Amino acid sequence: MNSENSPHRPALLTLIACATGIALARLSGAHLPIELFLSLLLFLLSGIALIWFRKYPNILRLSLGLICVVAFGFSILTFQEYRFDHSQSRRISQIYEGDAIIYGKITSDPNASADVISFFIETDSLRVNSCTFAISEKIAASIGHRIPAPSETLPKYGARIKLFATLSPLKPPSNPYEVPFDMKLKEHNDAKARAYSKSIYDLYILDSPEPSFVEMVNIFFRNIDVQSKSLIVRSVQDSVAAGFVSAVVLGDKSSLPQETLDDFQKAGLTHLLVVSGFNVAIIALIVAYLLRLLGLAFRRVRIAVSMIVILFYCLVVGLEPSVIRALIATEFIFLALFLERKPDMGNVTAGAALLTLLLRPYDLFDIGFQLSYGAVFSIVFIYTRLEKVCVSSEWKDSKSTYAQFSQRSLQAGLLSLSIFLGLLPVFLFHFHRVSVVGLIVNIIGVPIAGLITVLGFLLLPISIISPWVGSLYGESLLWLTNLVTFIAHISSGFGWSVLQLPRPQTIVIVLYLLGLWYMVNSQTVKTIVSRSLMCGAVMLALLFIAIPFSSSVIHENGKVSILFFDVGQGDAILLTSAEGKNYMIDFGGINRNYSPIADRVIRPLFQAEGIRTIEAGFVTHMHIDHYGGLKSILESEHVHQLYTSGERTQGYAAFQLDSIIQSQHLSVERIHQGQEIRLAKDLSVFVLNPESTTDEVTMGLSSQGMNHNSLALKVVYGNSSALLLGDIEGSDEEALVHRYGDFLKSDIVKVAHHGSRTSSTPGFVKTCKPKYAVISVGKNNTFGHPAISTLKHWVHNGAQVMRTDKSGALLFESDGKTFSQVEWQ
């Protein structure tokens, strides 16, 4: 691109420098006072040097300016981390992780899910261990409930409360690739700690004081939002259509069924269901058109009114991060028009993004931030170039219907392609998949969604004026919403609609962006095609010389790895061979709402690592905390073989599991003591327990009886080994000592029965002599696991005791000599 034709975009350079500083602070884990001091010192020194050398060449001043901004971005995030680390609530929750009494005011509308009520508290004081601390900080509170609580007992926004709860610190994810819910509370909501209460009756509403002016304004806008939703529901009879209109107009997709949400996600149309720059731009155009229609002649007055209406709308739908970003960008454009300056979209968008990062530096790592601003930058920097090269001037100047239709169709295709190419790294890094069909579907879906958004906005005033006319008007929306949901449903049904890929390495993303920039900066269509082929050839060459495109936690060439997932009170173990083949031993349990823990803990790793096949799975015994996640794994991954002790049990979960095993014609083999299963070269599993396979008559076995029949396995790779004991009892351990003796010696022992006092007998522990004793156990479980006596036995015999409730997931690797722990964070 010629420099003389390139617009001057200082905000873009400043944004890149600031984002670089924030990213460096995150990568380095900066949070100490010395790091904050040094970054501020560098900022001041580079700023002084910039002023001192103002008469020197531009390149020197530009370099100093960028260094100054990078240092400032570094200091912003460092300050936020320092502020979080030194908050009183966090320190108290780290030192005393237990029961507390919290006094404060509710600062959010309570959100009731299937089994928990969650809200935020602005604390007045905390009382822990007979000590009271006057603290004014935000805490994320959640209250468990199994039955609907009486409405009069639910807390209200602004109410002052007293809450008896368990206080705990916000923690990073305890499993690889797990969604960092606690970190989102910290980074998006400025929460400092978490509080959990088991019952709604542990909460006491002290009073509901008169709301302040700010709270009254907030309540006013929330009431408008609620009334707008009720108007849409009354006017649009179909629940799915009403939910879709509420989503595109008000950003509320809670009324949409999960099946519809899944269809939109697979079809690559999820962005239509959130309020973003797309929705804000539409309402800005509607307002501008209506003001013109009303004959308002003064241009600046129209702009000022439009700015106020946009602000009003954003306050109604709620100032979520995506709404704030859209608001800032739109107001920047209006401000430029008000000052009679032609806004450059690249510079305006960069300025809005820069302001967002200055106010909320954590947003740089937010998926919504990357998607929303990435889409705009894709349009500005990719689409404009492709449109200039690919759409000929003859088409633009032609008046024929065919030429106009061809031009519009090509522009729509180029727009969809530009956004797809620009956001591809974001989708791969965060979601580990790409909606291939979305490239085509967006060409059709976006215009229809835009029309629904326009009609949806107009539906509100029409319904207020005449509910009867509003219901007739809603019928047109019903047809359009049925059309777009039908398109999403059909598109998501194709087997190739979603392409699953592992998370790419950072260097691959950088190479991709450089190749994309090289392709876009072409002068002809022929050049674009040739450069695209050249970039593709380079990527294939890198793949051919064995440079891995994806980063991996569990796969390292020539090594065997064992990953003990943190699934709470349960077991789930992933064994990976040196050749990259994967095996599972147990699959975790289920949550209080009966959803598999595997969906939240195990499957994210499979998606990020590109694991599609499990060579073999072992179910140690039929307790729900060991087999509860198997159904989810069978539905999402291809399992070649399943090994069990032959145990059967009753219950709905077991019935569902049997059904899916039969429908997939999965091979299930009963195994017992004395068998050796060769998994790969130099990698074998020896079955140590039970003595013989059980059969269907064991349905009546007690819980302890099932434990006795649990599989006990020894994984052997070269001279290294790991003993995986399931839930066997002490008598079974003694029998193993008698039968196998020194063969039980292992580098790792997965302690039996989550560290129960009924296992880990002294003679067995002394015989095993492991380097690591791993206990897979749930935090604050009701069983009292692990027992103090069990911990003493392992520690006194020289084992390093490691617990998933304390350390999270535990990863070990072996080169054939010994297993050693590896940090995965």
LUMVO-439506 format. One line per field, with one value per residue (C-alpha): residue in three letters; x, y, z. Coordinates in steps of 0.001 Angstrom, whole numbers, plus 500000, padded with zeros to 6 digits. Layout:
! residues N
resn (ALA ...)
east (X ...)
north (Y ...)
up (Z ...)
END
This chain:
! residues 825
resn (MET ASN SER GLU ASN SER PRO HIS ARG PRO ALA LEU LEU THR LEU ILE ALA CYS ALA THR GLY ILE ALA LEU ALA ARG LEU SER GLY ALA HIS LEU PRO ILE GLU LEU PHE LEU SER LEU LEU LEU PHE LEU LEU SER GLY ILE ALA LEU ILE TRP PHE ARG LYS TYR PRO ASN ILE LEU ARG LEU SER LEU GLY LEU ILE CYS VAL VAL ALA PHE GLY PHE SER ILE LEU THR PHE GLN GLU TYR ARG PHE ASP HIS SER GLN SER ARG ARG ILE SER GLN ILE TYR GLU GLY ASP ALA ILE ILE TYR GLY LYS ILE THR SER ASP PRO ASN ALA SER ALA ASP VAL ILE SER PHE PHE ILE GLU THR ASP SER LEU ARG VAL ASN SER CYS THR PHE ALA ILE SER GLU LYS ILE ALA ALA SER ILE GLY HIS ARG ILE PRO ALA PRO SER GLU THR LEU PRO LYS TYR GLY ALA ARG ILE LYS LEU PHE ALA THR LEU SER PRO LEU LYS PRO PRO SER ASN PRO TYR GLU VAL PRO PHE ASP MET LYS LEU LYS GLU HIS ASN ASP ALA LYS ALA ARG ALA TYR SER LYS SER ILE TYR ASP LEU TYR ILE LEU ASP SER PRO GLU PRO SER PHE VAL GLU MET VAL ASN ILE PHE PHE ARG ASN ILE ASP VAL GLN SER LYS SER LEU ILE VAL ARG SER VAL GLN ASP SER VAL ALA ALA GLY PHE VAL SER ALA VAL VAL LEU GLY ASP LYS SER SER LEU PRO GLN GLU THR LEU ASP ASP PHE GLN LYS ALA GLY LEU THR HIS LEU LEU VAL VAL SER GLY PHE ASN VAL ALA ILE ILE ALA LEU ILE VAL ALA TYR LEU LEU ARG LEU LEU GLY LEU ALA PHE ARG ARG VAL ARG ILE ALA VAL SER MET ILE VAL ILE LEU PHE TYR CYS LEU VAL VAL GLY LEU GLU PRO SER VAL ILE ARG ALA LEU ILE ALA THR GLU PHE ILE PHE LEU ALA LEU PHE LEU GLU ARG LYS PRO ASP MET GLY ASN VAL THR ALA GLY ALA ALA LEU LEU THR LEU LEU LEU ARG PRO TYR ASP LEU PHE ASP ILE GLY PHE GLN LEU SER TYR GLY ALA VAL PHE SER ILE VAL PHE ILE TYR THR ARG LEU GLU LYS VAL CYS VAL SER SER GLU TRP LYS ASP SER LYS SER THR TYR ALA GLN PHE SER GLN ARG SER LEU GLN ALA GLY LEU LEU SER LEU SER ILE PHE LEU GLY LEU LEU PRO VAL PHE LEU PHE HIS PHE HIS ARG VAL SER VAL VAL GLY LEU ILE VAL ASN ILE ILE GLY VAL PRO ILE ALA GLY LEU ILE THR VAL LEU GLY PHE LEU LEU LEU PRO ILE SER ILE ILE SER PRO TRP VAL GLY SER LEU TYR GLY GLU SER LEU LEU TRP LEU THR ASN LEU VAL THR PHE ILE ALA HIS ILE SER SER GLY PHE GLY TRP SER VAL LEU GLN LEU PRO ARG PRO GLN THR ILE VAL ILE VAL LEU TYR LEU LEU GLY LEU TRP TYR MET VAL ASN SER GLN THR VAL LYS THR ILE VAL SER ARG SER LEU MET CYS GLY ALA VAL MET LEU ALA LEU LEU PHE ILE ALA ILE PRO PHE SER SER SER VAL ILE HIS GLU ASN GLY LYS VAL SER ILE LEU PHE PHE ASP VAL GLY GLN GLY ASP ALA ILE LEU LEU THR SER ALA GLU GLY LYS ASN TYR MET ILE ASP PHE GLY GLY ILE ASN ARG ASN TYR SER PRO ILE ALA ASP ARG VAL ILE ARG PRO LEU PHE GLN ALA GLU GLY ILE ARG THR ILE GLU ALA GLY PHE VAL THR HIS MET HIS ILE ASP HIS TYR GLY GLY LEU LYS SER ILE LEU GLU SER GLU HIS VAL HIS GLN LEU TYR THR SER GLY GLU ARG THR GLN GLY TYR ALA ALA PHE GLN LEU ASP SER ILE ILE GLN SER GLN HIS LEU SER VAL GLU ARG ILE HIS GLN GLY GLN GLU ILE ARG LEU ALA LYS ASP LEU SER VAL PHE VAL LEU ASN PRO GLU SER THR THR ASP GLU VAL THR MET GLY LEU SER SER GLN GLY MET ASN HIS ASN SER LEU ALA LEU LYS VAL VAL TYR GLY ASN SER SER ALA LEU LEU LEU GLY ASP ILE GLU GLY SER ASP GLU GLU ALA LEU VAL HIS ARG TYR GLY ASP PHE LEU LYS SER ASP ILE VAL LYS VAL ALA HIS HIS GLY SER ARG THR SER SER THR PRO GLY PHE VAL LYS THR CYS LYS PRO LYS TYR ALA VAL ILE SER VAL GLY LYS ASN ASN THR PHE GLY HIS PRO ALA ILE SER THR LEU LYS HIS TRP VAL HIS ASN GLY ALA GLN VAL MET ARG THR ASP LYS SER GLY ALA LEU LEU PHE GLU SER ASP GLY LYS THR PHE SER GLN VAL GLU TRP GLN)
east (500000 501395 502274 500845 497427 497547 495593 497497 496417 498257 495621 496375 500095 499315 496842 499400 502039 499664 498361 501961 502736 499626 500407 504016 502759 500443 503131 505679 503148 504032 502357 505145 505765 509264 507826 505260 507942 510311 507584 506514 510154 510638 507470 508730 512254 511074 508583 511317 513612 510811 510550 514341 514909 511959 514296 515811 514654 511076 512128 513865 510893 508507 510562 510678 506945 506162 508463 506665 503247 504454 505757 502482 500459 502753 502208 498398 498025 500742 498873 495632 497384 499094 495760 494095 496922 496921 493168 492039 489303 491741 494334 491749 490334 493834 494791 491429 489548 486489 483220 482632 479874 479584 477808 477187 474938 473860 475106 473663 470409 470550 470887 469145 470338 469366 471012 472586 471707 474600 475112 477748 478127 479805 481016 480848 482666 483815 483755 486050 487294 485824 487649 485790 487390 485938 486321 484670 485341 483315 482761 481091 478475 476550 473874 473016 469376 467788 464181 462791 463222 460230 460284 460118 463393 465353 467660 466947 469269 470455 469378 471707 472303 474025 475334 476765 479068 482342 484964 487503 490017 489568 491767 493065 491677 492560 492660 494336 492130 489335 487199 488627 485385 487104 489479 486510 484993 488272 488891 485351 483595 486468 485604 488271 487028 484242 481648 479459 476463 474550 471079 469046 468196 471805 471041 469345 467989 468724 466954 466120 467183 466058 468162 470644 470259 472588 470692 467361 468679 469842 466437 464708 466626 466203 462439 462417 464336 461824 458836 460407 460837 457196 456070 458045 456610 453036 453522 455443 453470 456105 458511 461597 460842 460244 463492 465397 463933 464784 468328 468998 467185 467901 470795 468773 469034 467885 464509 466076 466220 469651 469085 468656 471755 473752 472508 473591 476977 477656 476453 478785 475890 476264 477405 473855 472498 474451 474223 477350 478440 476125 473013 474189 474987 471478 469750 472024 470893 467226 467481 469283 466650 463724 465214 465563 461987 460787 462423 465135 467339 470282 472934 474776 471525 470679 474102 473762 470295 471583 474452 471988 469636 472525 473614 470023 469723 472992 471882 468629 470258 472928 476539 478026 481575 480364 477840 480458 482798 480055 479017 482547 483185 479818 480137 483646 482255 479448 481936 484088 481014 479977 483408 483018 485899 485723 486110 488621 487140 490548 491665 488273 488062 491649 490875 487814 489828 492601 490141 488622 492041 492912 489707 489660 493100 491947 489611 492589 492351 488554 487065 484369 486918 488986 485960 484251 487297 488804 485712 485907 489649 489017 486558 488858 492134 491127 487747 488575 491648 489902 486919 489208 491051 488214 485248 485907 485042 482846 480541 480403 479500 477105 473367 472230 470396 472675 475833 474399 473307 476701 478498 476391 476786 480548 480839 478807 481036 484213 482917 482161 485537 487395 485820 486429 490121 490607 488946 490302 493164 490707 488326 491136 492822 489699 487196 489558 487124 485966 482486 483220 479582 479441 481503 478520 475649 476681 476129 472447 471983 473459 471100 468062 469201 469742 466184 464836 466787 465324 461774 462316 463245 460174 458002 458380 456809 454148 453139 452927 450655 448476 448934 446667 448763 451881 450679 450052 453452 454968 453765 456259 459006 457800 458320 461795 462950 461663 463685 466956 466550 465768 468944 470973 469435 470028 473571 474560 473410 476159 478977 481543 479855 482346 486028 487725 491397 493894 494963 497701 501045 501669 504377 501878 499394 502118 503111 499463 498922 502103 500946 497499 499056 501251 498228 496007 498655 498210 497340 495524 493353 496085 498592 496201 495754 499482 500422 497728 499130 502632 501615 499804 502910 505040 502661 502705 506504 506681 504332 506418 509605 507729 507320 504169 501367 499711 500996 500364 500212 500185 501986 505761 507602 509104 507458 504500 502306 499700 497297 495177 492230 490771 487161 486306 485231 485973 488604 489553 492985 494360 497236 499080 501601 504886 503232 500401 497668 495249 493652 491269 491015 487702 485774 484744 481273 478351 477449 474582 472437 473290 475479 478760 481851 483664 481956 483681 486976 487917 486363 487983 491391 490327 489154 492281 494624 492718 491934 489176 489908 490310 492017 490687 488792 488872 485958 487364 483903 480316 480243 478928 482044 484068 481789 479522 481384 481732 478466 479645 482984 481272 478999 481840 484855 485341 486209 487577 487484 486086 487449 485510 485468 481994 480153 476609 474493 471034 469942 469134 472771 473752 470733 471758 475313 474144 471948 474715 477158 474636 473786 477476 478146 481105 483321 483272 485696 485673 489169 490583 493722 496684 495888 498340 496998 499665 498735 501761 505455 506970 503667 501501 498735 498751 495448 495966 492357 489686 490480 487825 485249 481830 478548 475089 474156 476429 473702 472849 476357 476745 478868 481749 481274 481739 484936 486294 485647 487279 489968 493505 495931 499675 500901 504438 506562 510163 511508 508862 505440 502259 499832 496166 494065 490501 488543 489913 489756 492419 491811 492304 495603 496820 495944 497941 500966 500733 500301 502667 505173 507871 506044 503877 506819 505982 506969 503358 500503 496999 495882 492877 489392 490340 492497 489855 490933 489636 492517 496261 497194 500732 502034 500780 502192 505572 505642 504777 507395 506313 507905 504467 501212 498338 494977 492055 489614 486964 487451 485576 483896 481337 483271 486232 488655 491583 491948 494781 495975 496204 498287 500632 501184 502304 504389 506195 507193 508841 506136 505382 501637 499822 496113 493918 491821 494961 497085 494495 495253 498573 500718 503584 505884 508265 511112 511069 513300 511085 507971 508510 506011 505558 503950 501172 500076)
north (500000 503393 505505 508660 506983 505582 507543 508822 506726 507776 506131 502779 502972 504067 501195 498635 499982 500059 496553 495320 496684 495079 491746 491843 492451 489433 487161 488143 487840 491336 492225 493285 496876 496846 495936 498709 501202 500256 500489 503925 505015 503890 505753 508985 508691 507978 510843 513250 512013 512538 516181 516625 515179 516961 518466 515105 512885 511607 507967 508660 510563 507892 505162 507057 507701 504045 502984 505470 504034 500416 501230 502919 499885 497620 499748 499796 496029 495714 498191 496232 492987 494677 496151 492734 490905 493429 493736 492952 490522 488459 488353 487315 484608 483224 483196 482067 479974 479091 480322 484052 486591 489212 492538 494669 495828 493848 495638 493376 491687 488135 485569 482270 479226 475588 475139 478423 482079 484423 488146 490673 492272 495577 494771 496941 494470 490871 488800 485764 483771 486303 489197 491972 493831 497028 496455 498109 495707 493599 489898 487397 485516 482384 480511 476905 475845 472550 473741 477126 479608 481739 484993 487066 485545 486404 489380 492538 494997 497593 495617 495534 491970 489711 486491 483413 481862 480098 482564 481469 483239 483614 481019 480329 477280 473964 472063 472766 474886 475045 478189 480594 481574 482998 485076 486478 487610 489349 490903 491767 492492 493660 491000 490282 487009 484462 483508 480400 479579 476297 477702 480822 480822 481747 485188 487869 491034 493808 496627 498017 501649 504356 504055 506759 508881 506600 503524 505154 505851 502250 500953 503263 501844 498264 498793 500059 496947 494668 496470 496321 492544 492125 494200 491952 488797 490132 491203 488158 485070 482425 481994 481337 484333 486558 485327 486099 489629 490227 489047 491318 494347 494105 491648 489157 485626 483906 483065 481133 477341 475734 473869 477167 478634 475547 475882 479517 478667 475866 478042 480871 483267 483673 487277 488136 487313 489928 493705 495021 497656 496099 496811 500227 501261 500242 502264 505220 505061 504757 507790 509864 508955 509731 513113 513959 512799 515067 518015 518790 521018 521680 519058 519369 519178 515926 514554 515612 514043 510856 510672 511031 508373 505933 506479 505981 502722 501354 502153 500289 497085 497266 498346 494971 495004 494534 497362 499677 499015 499737 502871 504299 503617 505065 508177 508747 508703 511095 513382 513534 514402 517006 518650 518472 516096 513122 510131 507482 504181 502673 505594 505973 502261 502255 505270 503542 500373 502420 504170 500789 499388 502441 501970 498138 496720 493115 493489 492902 489190 489075 487105 489711 492526 490596 489599 492994 495121 492373 492400 496169 496083 493246 495454 498491 496804 493671 494314 497803 496465 493382 495467 497963 495227 492784 495065 496739 500380 499248 497412 500394 502802 500467 501100 497644 495484 492515 494548 496055 492645 491121 493973 493686 489919 490112 492806 490692 487700 489739 491222 487787 486463 489439 488980 485224 485686 488414 486516 483059 483233 484311 481425 478875 480141 480398 477958 475523 475318 477261 477411 476723 477055 480430 481921 481395 481633 485090 486458 485531 485696 489128 491098 489220 489818 493492 493743 491994 494426 497443 496056 495031 498567 499936 497266 498867 502291 500696 498280 501151 503133 500184 496664 495286 496823 495698 492076 492268 493859 491064 488506 489860 489415 485860 484941 486514 484937 481543 481982 482865 480115 477642 478691 478281 474852 473523 474916 473455 470002 469451 467222 469641 472780 473031 472239 471207 472219 472320 475617 477177 478301 482034 481915 480335 483156 485743 483997 483843 487569 488424 486233 487849 491327 490224 488866 491900 494343 493181 495321 492720 489647 487553 488768 487967 484410 483856 485249 483128 480010 481019 481477 478139 476448 477934 476588 473131 473222 474043 471161 468842 469588 468689 472153 471703 474147 473662 473940 470936 470344 466547 465600 465646 463535 460391 460719 459147 461466 460911 463718 463493 465839 467829 466620 467259 464168 461617 460192 460986 460156 460672 458458 459501 457253 458390 458093 460433 457841 458566 456369 457258 455680 456824 459897 461979 462435 464823 468259 469060 469842 466350 467675 465773 467394 466139 468836 471546 469816 467089 468090 471572 469869 467427 470316 472403 469475 468194 464838 463099 459471 457580 454291 452666 453636 451894 452125 451014 450481 451666 454522 457739 459737 457416 456730 459831 461597 458580 459268 462797 461484 458791 461421 463785 461514 458170 455466 452263 449943 449929 447807 447114 444610 443579 445420 446559 448995 450515 454108 456533 457459 453807 453213 456126 454807 451318 452813 454781 451840 449627 452262 452730 448968 449721 446783 446215 443696 442461 442222 440748 439999 438627 440170 442382 444889 446200 449739 450791 450110 449637 450750 448175 448009 445149 444294 443614 443550 442057 438379 437538 439454 439994 439641 441107 439584 442187 444792 444197 444819 447384 450455 448813 445657 447668 449109 445595 444792 447993 447706 448228 448868 449232 451302 450359 452303 451072 451276 453778 452894 454245 452385 453364 451838 452989 452628 449311 448756 447871 444114 444266 446117 443443 440772 442704 442816 439101 438364 440844 442005 444240 444476 447126 449551 452507 456100 457244 455823 457111 456665 454361 455644 459355 458909 457208 455740 452356 452166 452941 450321 450692 447462 448391 451931 450602 448103 450648 453257 455810 459147 460718 459835 461470 461914 462798 464417 467124 470290 470328 467013 465537 462250 463772 462653 462431 461059 462402 458869 458185 461306 460308 456840 458180 461049 458826 456474 459281 460011 463519 463766 465734 466537 467743 469851 471786 471757 471247 468875 467044 466167 463691 462651 459743 459147 455448 455856 457565 459709 463368 466121 468783 472195 472753 476289)
up (500000 499083 502059 500494 500252 503783 506401 509407 512406 515574 517778 516151 516952 520493 520895 519678 522069 525052 524299 524028 527488 528984 527310 528568 532095 531835 530350 532994 535818 537046 540340 542712 543890 542378 538951 539227 540287 537438 534793 536020 536122 532521 531561 533159 531756 528218 528488 529617 526855 524329 525335 525509 522016 520368 517737 516796 513879 513858 514152 517483 518864 517630 519304 522593 522421 521836 524694 526918 526017 526389 529881 530757 529572 531611 534720 534292 534493 537127 539312 538902 539892 542844 543951 543785 545597 548452 548897 552433 551402 549369 552148 554730 552445 551860 555529 556846 554311 556306 557829 557897 558518 555798 556190 553128 550319 547269 544147 541405 540572 541985 539203 539976 538009 538417 541793 542889 543429 542692 543273 544320 547741 548476 551981 555062 557275 557543 560720 560772 563736 566230 564515 562694 559775 558325 554592 551608 548724 546314 546990 544646 546677 545750 547674 546907 546692 545707 545834 544742 547548 548605 546658 549828 551057 547902 548213 546231 544564 547083 550176 553172 554272 556749 555195 556903 554305 553596 552440 549811 547559 543811 542161 538650 536794 538400 535086 531740 529423 531989 531786 534408 536133 539221 537118 535193 538494 539264 535861 534746 538033 540278 542880 545498 547022 546852 549449 549341 551488 551450 552139 551423 555114 555933 554492 556566 554983 557462 555652 552236 552491 550150 546997 546106 542991 541034 542183 541290 537788 537529 538674 536188 533239 534442 534626 531040 530013 531774 530260 526790 527113 528176 525169 522812 524414 524073 520466 519193 520116 519361 522303 520146 517912 520943 522469 519276 519039 522713 522009 519001 520455 524184 524388 526461 525080 528277 526676 523812 524261 524479 521204 519350 520980 519947 516357 516179 517651 515165 512282 513304 514016 517782 517338 516233 519701 521653 521665 519983 517515 514919 517005 518173 514587 513483 516191 515367 511731 512764 515051 512423 509805 512133 513074 509400 508815 511621 509853 512420 510278 512547 511859 515167 517104 515294 516186 519841 520097 518477 520998 523885 522475 521976 525586 526764 524804 526180 529733 529130 527826 530532 530379 529607 528192 524580 525014 526528 523610 521078 522974 523055 519358 518241 520402 519029 515484 516386 518143 515018 512934 515482 515163 511373 510903 508622 510924 509929 511120 511805 513956 515687 516488 517747 519937 521381 522037 523666 525978 526863 527800 529875 531875 531853 530935 531497 528516 526219 527106 526897 524008 523457 523190 520671 518596 518521 517764 515615 513411 512903 512188 509730 507866 507938 507015 505075 503477 502185 500379 498992 497872 496159 494261 493522 492767 489417 488730 485803 488204 490535 487710 485933 486271 485205 487710 487047 487684 490864 492144 491304 493028 496204 496302 495852 498521 500971 500261 500664 503929 505355 504147 505649 509073 508897 508073 510666 513500 512649 515227 517941 517209 517139 520302 522467 520954 519167 516282 513252 511772 508114 507125 508895 506068 503772 506239 507473 503966 504334 508100 508823 506506 507863 511452 510616 509275 512391 514566 512750 512932 516542 517565 515777 517405 520834 520092 517856 520646 523115 520806 519793 521179 518421 515648 517513 517479 513731 513272 515328 512781 510245 512821 513409 509755 509657 512905 511792 508610 510352 512993 510207 508378 511592 512281 508769 508620 511980 510918 508365 509567 508168 509566 512429 512013 515273 515480 518367 519911 517723 519079 519395 516717 514300 514963 514313 511058 510001 510617 508694 505816 505910 505784 502871 500996 501596 500398 496818 493812 491698 492137 490527 493106 495959 494707 494149 497550 499241 497581 498611 502276 502218 500797 503592 506233 504624 504487 508203 508900 506707 508656 511863 513368 515482 514755 518129 521651 523904 527622 527559 524345 524302 521754 523209 526635 528380 530434 533146 533955 537105 536544 539393 539180 542810 544737 542041 539700 536110 534677 531167 530055 526871 525141 523616 520193 521219 521779 524617 527283 530113 533546 535054 533925 536926 538391 538002 539377 541698 538636 537246 534418 533860 535359 532249 530163 532193 533024 530528 527214 527075 527126 524409 522229 522793 522211 519190 520826 518885 519736 522999 522265 525430 528542 531940 534377 537727 539246 538946 541409 539885 540833 538573 535607 535621 532796 530489 528647 527786 526484 524394 522825 521901 521225 519537 522093 520561 523586 527116 529986 533207 536052 534890 537635 536979 538898 538771 538301 535507 534828 534454 532187 529944 529801 528818 526103 524446 524679 522900 520278 519420 519463 521720 522586 526369 527890 531463 532892 536068 538035 536097 532714 530847 528316 525949 524960 522910 522525 526011 527573 529345 531932 534445 536136 539869 541110 541224 541417 538817 536790 538272 536427 536408 539778 541401 540969 544586 545878 548625 548064 549941 547893 544709 546150 546713 543037 541819 539152 540448 537589 537254 534289 533270 530790 530629 534172 535308 536677 538242 540493 540008 542770 542178 545432 546750 550506 553072 552857 549084 549577 551976 549406 546770 549074 549657 545952 544246 546870 545381 542062 543748 543980 541761 541060 541478 543515 542992 546605 546940 547774 547827 550927 553061 556406 555187 552690 552638 555212 556701 555147 551692 551856 552989 550107 547389 548409 545785 545065 544639 546395 544489 546195 543942 546324 546498 548491 551831 550978 553360 553740 555560 552858 553057 556575 558723 559403 555657 555068 557893 556453 553073 554456 556975 554137 552175 549620 548436 549028 546334 546432 543584 545969 546927 543758 541029 538163 538449 535427 535327 532479 531992 529577 530462 533522 536080 536347 537279 537926 535242 535789 533244 534236)
END
